[in-house]
């Protein structure tokens, strides 16, 4: 087997794509939080989101990461629904 030319610690393509999914989810959550009118609630949710991502950043199991991304997307959709109802 040929030695890899990549430096140690370089992400595989699969890891890179998964990382992009996580970053996109984080950005979308922060964008949704910016729409919250109450500054105190906005700050609380921003802190909560950051804490959740920080707490889970060491996860390496592929199934676990995918499950967390799915849960994050569900929570994001619920937040977006709540914001849409609050605006109407």
ZADRENGU-885603 format. One record per atom (N, C-alpha, C, O): residue number from 1; residue in three letters; chain; atom name; x, y, z. Coordinates in Angstrom, 2 decimals, always signed. Layout:
(r NUM "ALA" "A" "CA" (X Y Z))
...
//
This chain:
(r 1 "UNK" "A" "N" (+0.84 -1.17 +0.00))
(r 1 "UNK" "A" "CA" (+0.00 +0.00 +0.00))
(r 1 "UNK" "A" "C" (+0.90 +1.24 +0.00))
(r 1 "UNK" "A" "O" (+1.86 +1.32 +0.76))
(r 2 "UNK" "A" "N" (+0.58 +2.19 -0.84))
(r 2 "UNK" "A" "CA" (+1.39 +3.40 -0.98))
(r 2 "UNK" "A" "C" (+1.18 +4.31 +0.23))
(r 2 "UNK" "A" "O" (+0.09 +4.39 +0.80))
(r 3 "UNK" "A" "N" (+2.23 +4.99 +0.61))
(r 3 "UNK" "A" "CA" (+2.14 +5.94 +1.72))
(r 3 "UNK" "A" "C" (+1.33 +7.15 +1.28))
(r 3 "UNK" "A" "O" (+1.43 +7.59 +0.13))
(r 4 "UNK" "A" "N" (+0.56 +7.68 +2.17))
(r 4 "UNK" "A" "CA" (-0.26 +8.85 +1.87))
(r 4 "UNK" "A" "C" (+0.62 +10.09 +1.78))
(r 4 "UNK" "A" "O" (+1.55 +10.27 +2.56))
(r 5 "UNK" "A" "N" (+0.31 +10.96 +0.82))
(r 5 "UNK" "A" "CA" (+1.05 +12.20 +0.66))
(r 5 "UNK" "A" "C" (+0.46 +13.32 +1.52))
(r 5 "UNK" "A" "O" (+1.01 +14.41 +1.60))
(r 6 "UNK" "A" "N" (-0.65 +13.03 +2.14))
(r 6 "UNK" "A" "CA" (-1.32 +14.04 +2.95))
(r 6 "UNK" "A" "C" (-0.66 +14.12 +4.33))
(r 6 "UNK" "A" "O" (-0.22 +13.11 +4.87))
(r 7 "UNK" "A" "N" (-0.59 +15.32 +4.88))
(r 7 "UNK" "A" "CA" (-0.03 +15.44 +6.23))
(r 7 "UNK" "A" "C" (-0.93 +14.77 +7.26))
(r 7 "UNK" "A" "O" (-2.14 +14.66 +7.05))
(r 8 "UNK" "A" "N" (-0.36 +14.32 +8.36))
(r 8 "UNK" "A" "CA" (-1.19 +13.69 +9.40))
(r 8 "UNK" "A" "C" (-2.22 +14.68 +9.92))
(r 8 "UNK" "A" "O" (-1.94 +15.87 +10.07))
(r 9 "UNK" "A" "N" (-3.41 +14.19 +10.20))
(r 9 "UNK" "A" "CA" (-4.47 +15.06 +10.72))
(r 9 "UNK" "A" "C" (-5.35 +15.64 +9.62))
(r 9 "UNK" "A" "O" (-6.30 +16.36 +9.92))
(r 10 "UNK" "A" "N" (-5.05 +15.34 +8.37))
(r 10 "UNK" "A" "CA" (-5.86 +15.83 +7.26))
(r 10 "UNK" "A" "C" (-7.17 +15.04 +7.22))
(r 10 "UNK" "A" "O" (-7.18 +13.83 +7.42))
(r 11 "UNK" "A" "N" (-8.26 +15.74 +6.96))
(r 11 "UNK" "A" "CA" (-9.57 +15.10 +6.91))
(r 11 "UNK" "A" "C" (-9.73 +14.30 +5.63))
(r 11 "UNK" "A" "O" (-9.23 +14.68 +4.57))
(r 12 "UNK" "A" "N" (-10.44 +13.18 +5.74))
(r 12 "UNK" "A" "CA" (-10.82 +12.44 +4.54))
(r 12 "UNK" "A" "C" (-11.95 +13.21 +3.86))
(r 12 "UNK" "A" "O" (-12.51 +14.14 +4.44))
(r 13 "UNK" "A" "N" (-12.27 +12.83 +2.64))
(r 13 "UNK" "A" "CA" (-13.35 +13.50 +1.92))
(r 13 "UNK" "A" "C" (-14.66 +13.39 +2.68))
(r 13 "UNK" "A" "O" (-15.42 +14.35 +2.78))
(r 14 "UNK" "A" "N" (-14.93 +12.21 +3.21))
(r 14 "UNK" "A" "CA" (-16.17 +11.99 +3.96))
(r 14 "UNK" "A" "C" (-16.22 +12.88 +5.20))
(r 14 "UNK" "A" "O" (-17.25 +13.48 +5.50))
(r 15 "UNK" "A" "N" (-15.12 +12.97 +5.92))
(r 15 "UNK" "A" "CA" (-15.05 +13.83 +7.11))
(r 15 "UNK" "A" "C" (-15.20 +15.30 +6.73))
(r 15 "UNK" "A" "O" (-15.85 +16.06 +7.44))
(r 16 "UNK" "A" "N" (-14.59 +15.69 +5.63))
(r 16 "UNK" "A" "CA" (-14.70 +17.07 +5.16))
(r 16 "UNK" "A" "C" (-16.14 +17.42 +4.84))
(r 16 "UNK" "A" "O" (-16.63 +18.49 +5.22))
(r 17 "UNK" "A" "N" (-16.83 +16.54 +4.13))
(r 17 "UNK" "A" "CA" (-18.23 +16.79 +3.76))
(r 17 "UNK" "A" "C" (-19.13 +16.83 +4.99))
(r 17 "UNK" "A" "O" (-20.04 +17.65 +5.07))
(r 18 "UNK" "A" "N" (-18.87 +15.95 +5.95))
(r 18 "UNK" "A" "CA" (-19.66 +15.94 +7.19))
(r 18 "UNK" "A" "C" (-19.42 +17.23 +7.95))
(r 18 "UNK" "A" "O" (-20.36 +17.81 +8.51))
(r 19 "UNK" "A" "N" (-18.19 +17.70 +7.98))
(r 19 "UNK" "A" "CA" (-17.85 +18.96 +8.67))
(r 19 "UNK" "A" "C" (-18.60 +20.11 +8.01))
(r 19 "UNK" "A" "O" (-19.08 +21.01 +8.70))
(r 20 "UNK" "A" "N" (-18.69 +20.10 +6.70))
(r 20 "UNK" "A" "CA" (-19.42 +21.15 +5.99))
(r 20 "UNK" "A" "C" (-20.90 +21.13 +6.36))
(r 20 "UNK" "A" "O" (-21.53 +22.18 +6.50))
(r 21 "UNK" "A" "N" (-21.47 +19.93 +6.52))
(r 21 "UNK" "A" "CA" (-22.87 +19.80 +6.94))
(r 21 "UNK" "A" "C" (-23.07 +20.42 +8.32))
(r 21 "UNK" "A" "O" (-24.03 +21.15 +8.55))
(r 22 "UNK" "A" "N" (-22.16 +20.13 +9.22))
(r 22 "UNK" "A" "CA" (-22.27 +20.64 +10.59))
(r 22 "UNK" "A" "C" (-22.15 +22.16 +10.61))
(r 22 "UNK" "A" "O" (-22.93 +22.84 +11.28))
(r 23 "UNK" "A" "N" (-21.19 +22.69 +9.86))
(r 23 "UNK" "A" "CA" (-21.02 +24.15 +9.82))
(r 23 "UNK" "A" "C" (-22.23 +24.84 +9.20))
(r 23 "UNK" "A" "O" (-22.64 +25.90 +9.67))
(r 24 "UNK" "A" "N" (-22.80 +24.25 +8.16))
(r 24 "UNK" "A" "CA" (-24.00 +24.81 +7.54))
(r 24 "UNK" "A" "C" (-25.16 +24.82 +8.53))
(r 24 "UNK" "A" "O" (-25.89 +25.80 +8.62))
(r 25 "UNK" "A" "N" (-25.33 +23.73 +9.26))
(r 25 "UNK" "A" "CA" (-26.38 +23.66 +10.27))
(r 25 "UNK" "A" "C" (-26.19 +24.74 +11.33))
(r 25 "UNK" "A" "O" (-27.14 +25.42 +11.71))
(r 26 "UNK" "A" "N" (-24.96 +24.91 +11.80))
(r 26 "UNK" "A" "CA" (-24.66 +25.93 +12.81))
(r 26 "UNK" "A" "C" (-25.00 +27.33 +12.29))
(r 26 "UNK" "A" "O" (-25.62 +28.13 +12.99))
(r 27 "UNK" "A" "N" (-24.59 +27.61 +11.06))
(r 27 "UNK" "A" "CA" (-24.88 +28.92 +10.47))
(r 27 "UNK" "A" "C" (-26.38 +29.15 +10.34))
(r 27 "UNK" "A" "O" (-26.88 +30.24 +10.63))
(r 28 "UNK" "A" "N" (-27.11 +28.13 +9.90))
(r 28 "UNK" "A" "CA" (-28.56 +28.26 +9.74))
(r 28 "UNK" "A" "C" (-29.25 +28.49 +11.08))
(r 28 "UNK" "A" "O" (-30.20 +29.26 +11.17))
(r 29 "UNK" "A" "N" (-28.76 +27.82 +12.12))
(r 29 "UNK" "A" "CA" (-29.34 +28.01 +13.46))
(r 29 "UNK" "A" "C" (-29.09 +29.44 +13.92))
(r 29 "UNK" "A" "O" (-30.00 +30.09 +14.45))
(r 30 "UNK" "A" "N" (-27.86 +29.94 +13.73))
(r 30 "UNK" "A" "CA" (-27.56 +31.31 +14.14))
(r 30 "UNK" "A" "C" (-28.38 +32.33 +13.35))
(r 30 "UNK" "A" "O" (-28.80 +33.35 +13.90))
(r 31 "UNK" "A" "N" (-28.60 +32.07 +12.07))
(r 31 "UNK" "A" "CA" (-29.44 +32.97 +11.26))
(r 31 "UNK" "A" "C" (-30.87 +32.99 +11.78))
(r 31 "UNK" "A" "O" (-31.49 +34.05 +11.83))
(r 32 "UNK" "A" "N" (-31.39 +31.84 +12.15))
(r 32 "UNK" "A" "CA" (-32.75 +31.77 +12.68))
(r 32 "UNK" "A" "C" (-32.83 +32.50 +14.03))
(r 32 "UNK" "A" "O" (-33.80 +33.19 +14.31))
(r 33 "UNK" "A" "N" (-31.81 +32.33 +14.85))
(r 33 "UNK" "A" "CA" (-31.80 +32.97 +16.17))
(r 33 "UNK" "A" "C" (-31.78 +34.49 +16.03))
(r 33 "UNK" "A" "O" (-32.38 +35.19 +16.85))
(r 34 "UNK" "A" "N" (-31.11 +35.01 +14.99))
(r 34 "UNK" "A" "CA" (-31.07 +36.46 +14.78))
(r 34 "UNK" "A" "C" (-32.45 +37.06 +14.56))
(r 34 "UNK" "A" "O" (-32.63 +38.27 +14.76))
(r 35 "UNK" "A" "N" (-33.41 +36.27 +14.16))
(r 35 "UNK" "A" "CA" (-34.76 +36.76 +13.89))
(r 35 "UNK" "A" "C" (-35.61 +36.88 +15.15))
(r 35 "UNK" "A" "O" (-36.71 +37.42 +15.10))
(r 36 "UNK" "A" "N" (-35.12 +36.39 +16.27))
(r 36 "UNK" "A" "CA" (-35.87 +36.44 +17.52))
(r 36 "UNK" "A" "C" (-35.88 +37.88 +18.02))
(r 36 "UNK" "A" "O" (-34.82 +38.48 +18.19))
(r 37 "UNK" "A" "N" (-37.07 +38.44 +18.27))
(r 37 "UNK" "A" "CA" (-37.16 +39.85 +18.65))
(r 37 "UNK" "A" "C" (-36.61 +40.17 +20.05))
(r 37 "UNK" "A" "O" (-36.00 +41.23 +20.23))
(r 38 "UNK" "A" "N" (-36.80 +39.30 +21.01))
(r 38 "UNK" "A" "CA" (-36.36 +39.55 +22.38))
(r 38 "UNK" "A" "C" (-34.86 +39.30 +22.50))
(r 38 "UNK" "A" "O" (-34.39 +38.19 +22.24))
(r 39 "UNK" "A" "N" (-34.11 +40.32 +22.88))
(r 39 "UNK" "A" "CA" (-32.65 +40.23 +22.97))
(r 39 "UNK" "A" "C" (-32.18 +39.20 +23.99))
(r 39 "UNK" "A" "O" (-31.20 +38.50 +23.77))
(r 40 "UNK" "A" "N" (-32.89 +39.11 +25.11))
(r 40 "UNK" "A" "CA" (-32.52 +38.15 +26.15))
(r 40 "UNK" "A" "C" (-32.69 +36.71 +25.64))
(r 40 "UNK" "A" "O" (-31.81 +35.88 +25.84))
(r 41 "UNK" "A" "N" (-33.81 +36.43 +24.98))
(r 41 "UNK" "A" "CA" (-34.04 +35.10 +24.41))
(r 41 "UNK" "A" "C" (-33.03 +34.79 +23.32))
(r 41 "UNK" "A" "O" (-32.52 +33.67 +23.22))
(r 42 "UNK" "A" "N" (-32.74 +35.79 +22.51))
(r 42 "UNK" "A" "CA" (-31.77 +35.63 +21.42))
(r 42 "UNK" "A" "C" (-30.40 +35.25 +21.99))
(r 42 "UNK" "A" "O" (-29.75 +34.34 +21.48))
(r 43 "UNK" "A" "N" (-29.97 +35.95 +23.02))
(r 43 "UNK" "A" "CA" (-28.67 +35.67 +23.65))
(r 43 "UNK" "A" "C" (-28.65 +34.29 +24.28))
(r 43 "UNK" "A" "O" (-27.66 +33.57 +24.17))
(r 44 "UNK" "A" "N" (-29.74 +33.92 +24.95))
(r 44 "UNK" "A" "CA" (-29.83 +32.59 +25.58))
(r 44 "UNK" "A" "C" (-29.70 +31.49 +24.53))
(r 44 "UNK" "A" "O" (-28.94 +30.54 +24.72))
(r 45 "UNK" "A" "N" (-30.44 +31.61 +23.43))
(r 45 "UNK" "A" "CA" (-30.41 +30.57 +22.41))
(r 45 "UNK" "A" "C" (-29.06 +30.52 +21.68))
(r 45 "UNK" "A" "O" (-28.60 +29.44 +21.30))
(r 46 "UNK" "A" "N" (-28.45 +31.65 +21.49))
(r 46 "UNK" "A" "CA" (-27.14 +31.70 +20.86))
(r 46 "UNK" "A" "C" (-26.12 +30.97 +21.74))
(r 46 "UNK" "A" "O" (-25.30 +30.20 +21.26))
(r 47 "UNK" "A" "N" (-26.20 +31.23 +23.05))
(r 47 "UNK" "A" "CA" (-25.31 +30.56 +24.00))
(r 47 "UNK" "A" "C" (-25.58 +29.05 +24.02))
(r 47 "UNK" "A" "O" (-24.65 +28.25 +24.06))
(r 48 "UNK" "A" "N" (-26.86 +28.68 +24.00))
(r 48 "UNK" "A" "CA" (-27.24 +27.27 +24.00))
(r 48 "UNK" "A" "C" (-26.69 +26.56 +22.77))
(r 48 "UNK" "A" "O" (-26.13 +25.47 +22.88))
(r 49 "UNK" "A" "N" (-26.85 +27.17 +21.59))
(r 49 "UNK" "A" "CA" (-26.39 +26.55 +20.35))
(r 49 "UNK" "A" "C" (-24.88 +26.35 +20.38))
(r 49 "UNK" "A" "O" (-24.37 +25.28 +20.04))
(r 50 "UNK" "A" "N" (-24.17 +27.39 +20.78))
(r 50 "UNK" "A" "CA" (-22.71 +27.30 +20.82))
(r 50 "UNK" "A" "C" (-22.26 +26.21 +21.79))
(r 50 "UNK" "A" "O" (-21.34 +25.45 +21.48))
(r 51 "UNK" "A" "N" (-22.90 +26.15 +22.94))
(r 51 "UNK" "A" "CA" (-22.56 +25.14 +23.95))
(r 51 "UNK" "A" "C" (-22.80 +23.72 +23.42))
(r 51 "UNK" "A" "O" (-21.98 +22.83 +23.65))
(r 52 "UNK" "A" "N" (-23.91 +23.52 +22.72))
(r 52 "UNK" "A" "CA" (-24.23 +22.19 +22.17))
(r 52 "UNK" "A" "C" (-23.18 +21.76 +21.14))
(r 52 "UNK" "A" "O" (-22.71 +20.62 +21.17))
(r 53 "UNK" "A" "N" (-22.81 +22.66 +20.25))
(r 53 "UNK" "A" "CA" (-21.81 +22.32 +19.25))
(r 53 "UNK" "A" "C" (-20.45 +22.09 +19.88))
(r 53 "UNK" "A" "O" (-19.72 +21.18 +19.48))
(r 54 "UNK" "A" "N" (-20.09 +22.90 +20.85))
(r 54 "UNK" "A" "CA" (-18.81 +22.73 +21.55))
(r 54 "UNK" "A" "C" (-18.77 +21.39 +22.30))
(r 54 "UNK" "A" "O" (-17.76 +20.69 +22.28))
(r 55 "UNK" "A" "N" (-19.88 +21.05 +22.94))
(r 55 "UNK" "A" "CA" (-19.94 +19.81 +23.72))
(r 55 "UNK" "A" "C" (-19.78 +18.57 +22.85))
(r 55 "UNK" "A" "O" (-19.23 +17.56 +23.29))
(r 56 "UNK" "A" "N" (-20.25 +18.66 +21.60))
(r 56 "UNK" "A" "CA" (-20.24 +17.48 +20.73))
(r 56 "UNK" "A" "C" (-19.14 +17.51 +19.68))
(r 56 "UNK" "A" "O" (-19.13 +16.65 +18.79))
(r 57 "UNK" "A" "N" (-18.22 +18.46 +19.76))
(r 57 "UNK" "A" "CA" (-17.21 +18.57 +18.70))
(r 57 "UNK" "A" "C" (-16.21 +17.43 +18.68))
(r 57 "UNK" "A" "O" (-15.54 +17.22 +17.67))
(r 58 "UNK" "A" "N" (-16.10 +16.70 +19.76))
(r 58 "UNK" "A" "CA" (-15.15 +15.59 +19.78))
(r 58 "UNK" "A" "C" (-15.74 +14.27 +19.30))
(r 58 "UNK" "A" "O" (-15.06 +13.24 +19.31))
(r 59 "UNK" "A" "N" (-17.00 +14.28 +18.89))
(r 59 "UNK" "A" "CA" (-17.65 +13.05 +18.41))
(r 59 "UNK" "A" "C" (-16.98 +12.58 +17.13))
(r 59 "UNK" "A" "O" (-16.70 +13.39 +16.24))
(r 60 "UNK" "A" "N" (-16.72 +11.29 +17.02))
(r 60 "UNK" "A" "CA" (-16.06 +10.75 +15.84))
(r 60 "UNK" "A" "C" (-16.87 +9.63 +15.19))
(r 60 "UNK" "A" "O" (-16.64 +9.30 +14.02))
(r 61 "UNK" "A" "N" (-17.80 +9.05 +15.90))
(r 61 "UNK" "A" "CA" (-18.62 +7.96 +15.37))
(r 61 "UNK" "A" "C" (-19.56 +8.51 +14.29))
(r 61 "UNK" "A" "O" (-20.35 +9.42 +14.55))
(r 62 "UNK" "A" "N" (-19.47 +7.96 +13.10))
(r 62 "UNK" "A" "CA" (-20.24 +8.45 +11.95))
(r 62 "UNK" "A" "C" (-21.75 +8.45 +12.19))
(r 62 "UNK" "A" "O" (-22.43 +9.43 +11.89))
(r 63 "UNK" "A" "N" (-22.27 +7.36 +12.75))
(r 63 "UNK" "A" "CA" (-23.71 +7.27 +13.02))
(r 63 "UNK" "A" "C" (-24.15 +8.30 +14.05))
(r 63 "UNK" "A" "O" (-25.22 +8.89 +13.91))
(r 64 "UNK" "A" "N" (-23.34 +8.52 +15.06))
(r 64 "UNK" "A" "CA" (-23.65 +9.49 +16.10))
(r 64 "UNK" "A" "C" (-23.69 +10.90 +15.53))
(r 64 "UNK" "A" "O" (-24.60 +11.68 +15.84))
(r 65 "UNK" "A" "N" (-22.72 +11.22 +14.69))
(r 65 "UNK" "A" "CA" (-22.68 +12.55 +14.08))
(r 65 "UNK" "A" "C" (-23.90 +12.76 +13.20))
(r 65 "UNK" "A" "O" (-24.52 +13.83 +13.23))
(r 66 "UNK" "A" "N" (-24.24 +11.76 +12.40))
(r 66 "UNK" "A" "CA" (-25.41 +11.89 +11.52))
(r 66 "UNK" "A" "C" (-26.69 +12.05 +12.34))
(r 66 "UNK" "A" "O" (-27.57 +12.83 +11.96))
(r 67 "UNK" "A" "N" (-26.81 +11.33 +13.45))
(r 67 "UNK" "A" "CA" (-27.98 +11.45 +14.31))
(r 67 "UNK" "A" "C" (-28.06 +12.87 +14.89))
(r 67 "UNK" "A" "O" (-29.15 +13.45 +14.96))
(r 68 "UNK" "A" "N" (-26.93 +13.42 +15.31))
(r 68 "UNK" "A" "CA" (-26.92 +14.77 +15.88))
(r 68 "UNK" "A" "C" (-27.28 +15.81 +14.82))
(r 68 "UNK" "A" "O" (-27.97 +16.78 +15.12))
(r 69 "UNK" "A" "N" (-26.82 +15.62 +13.59))
(r 69 "UNK" "A" "CA" (-27.17 +16.53 +12.50))
(r 69 "UNK" "A" "C" (-28.68 +16.47 +12.24))
(r 69 "UNK" "A" "O" (-29.32 +17.50 +12.05))
(r 70 "UNK" "A" "N" (-29.24 +15.27 +12.24))
(r 70 "UNK" "A" "CA" (-30.68 +15.10 +12.03))
(r 70 "UNK" "A" "C" (-31.47 +15.78 +13.14))
(r 70 "UNK" "A" "O" (-32.44 +16.49 +12.88))
(r 71 "UNK" "A" "N" (-31.05 +15.58 +14.40))
(r 71 "UNK" "A" "CA" (-31.73 +16.23 +15.53))
(r 71 "UNK" "A" "C" (-31.61 +17.74 +15.44))
(r 71 "UNK" "A" "O" (-32.57 +18.46 +15.73))
(r 72 "UNK" "A" "N" (-30.46 +18.23 +15.04))
(r 72 "UNK" "A" "CA" (-30.26 +19.67 +14.89))
(r 72 "UNK" "A" "C" (-31.17 +20.25 +13.82))
(r 72 "UNK" "A" "O" (-31.73 +21.33 +14.00))
(r 73 "UNK" "A" "N" (-31.32 +19.54 +12.71))
(r 73 "UNK" "A" "CA" (-32.22 +20.01 +11.65))
(r 73 "UNK" "A" "C" (-33.67 +20.02 +12.11))
(r 73 "UNK" "A" "O" (-34.43 +20.92 +11.75))
(r 74 "UNK" "A" "N" (-34.06 +19.04 +12.90))
(r 74 "UNK" "A" "CA" (-35.43 +19.00 +13.44))
(r 74 "UNK" "A" "C" (-35.65 +20.19 +14.37))
(r 74 "UNK" "A" "O" (-36.68 +20.86 +14.29))
(r 75 "UNK" "A" "N" (-34.70 +20.46 +15.24))
(r 75 "UNK" "A" "CA" (-34.82 +21.59 +16.16))
(r 75 "UNK" "A" "C" (-34.83 +22.92 +15.41))
(r 75 "UNK" "A" "O" (-35.54 +23.84 +15.79))
(r 76 "UNK" "A" "N" (-34.04 +23.01 +14.35))
(r 76 "UNK" "A" "CA" (-34.03 +24.22 +13.53))
(r 76 "UNK" "A" "C" (-35.39 +24.45 +12.88))
(r 76 "UNK" "A" "O" (-35.89 +25.57 +12.86))
(r 77 "UNK" "A" "N" (-35.98 +23.39 +12.35))
(r 77 "UNK" "A" "CA" (-37.30 +23.52 +11.71))
(r 77 "UNK" "A" "C" (-38.35 +23.94 +12.73))
(r 77 "UNK" "A" "O" (-39.23 +24.74 +12.41))
(r 78 "UNK" "A" "N" (-38.27 +23.41 +13.94))
(r 78 "UNK" "A" "CA" (-39.22 +23.81 +14.98))
(r 78 "UNK" "A" "C" (-39.05 +25.28 +15.34))
(r 78 "UNK" "A" "O" (-40.03 +26.00 +15.53))
(r 79 "UNK" "A" "N" (-37.81 +25.73 +15.43))
(r 79 "UNK" "A" "CA" (-37.53 +27.13 +15.72))
(r 79 "UNK" "A" "C" (-38.08 +28.02 +14.61))
(r 79 "UNK" "A" "O" (-38.68 +29.06 +14.88))
(r 80 "UNK" "A" "N" (-37.86 +27.62 +13.36))
(r 80 "UNK" "A" "CA" (-38.36 +28.39 +12.22))
(r 80 "UNK" "A" "C" (-39.89 +28.44 +12.20))
(r 80 "UNK" "A" "O" (-40.48 +29.48 +11.88))
(r 81 "UNK" "A" "N" (-40.53 +27.32 +12.54))
(r 81 "UNK" "A" "CA" (-42.00 +27.30 +12.62))
(r 81 "UNK" "A" "C" (-42.50 +28.25 +13.70))
(r 81 "UNK" "A" "O" (-43.45 +29.00 +13.49))
(r 82 "UNK" "A" "N" (-41.86 +28.21 +14.85))
(r 82 "UNK" "A" "CA" (-42.24 +29.07 +15.96))
(r 82 "UNK" "A" "C" (-42.09 +30.55 +15.58))
(r 82 "UNK" "A" "O" (-42.95 +31.37 +15.90))
(r 83 "UNK" "A" "N" (-40.99 +30.87 +14.91))
(r 83 "UNK" "A" "CA" (-40.77 +32.26 +14.48))
(r 83 "UNK" "A" "C" (-41.81 +32.68 +13.45))
(r 83 "UNK" "A" "O" (-42.28 +33.81 +13.47))
(r 84 "UNK" "A" "N" (-42.17 +31.78 +12.55))
(r 84 "UNK" "A" "CA" (-43.17 +32.10 +11.54))
(r 84 "UNK" "A" "C" (-44.53 +32.33 +12.20))
(r 84 "UNK" "A" "O" (-45.26 +33.25 +11.81))
(r 85 "UNK" "A" "N" (-44.87 +31.52 +13.20))
(r 85 "UNK" "A" "CA" (-46.14 +31.71 +13.92))
(r 85 "UNK" "A" "C" (-46.15 +33.02 +14.70))
(r 85 "UNK" "A" "O" (-47.17 +33.70 +14.79))
(r 86 "UNK" "A" "N" (-45.01 +33.37 +15.27))
(r 86 "UNK" "A" "CA" (-44.92 +34.60 +16.06))
(r 86 "UNK" "A" "C" (-45.07 +35.83 +15.18))
(r 86 "UNK" "A" "O" (-45.59 +36.85 +15.63))
(r 87 "UNK" "A" "N" (-44.63 +35.74 +13.93))
(r 87 "UNK" "A" "CA" (-44.73 +36.88 +13.02))
(r 87 "UNK" "A" "C" (-46.15 +37.06 +12.48))
(r 87 "UNK" "A" "O" (-46.53 +38.17 +12.11))
(r 88 "UNK" "A" "N" (-46.92 +35.98 +12.43))
(r 88 "UNK" "A" "CA" (-48.28 +36.10 +11.87))
(r 88 "UNK" "A" "C" (-49.33 +36.52 +12.88))
(r 88 "UNK" "A" "O" (-50.50 +36.66 +12.53))
//
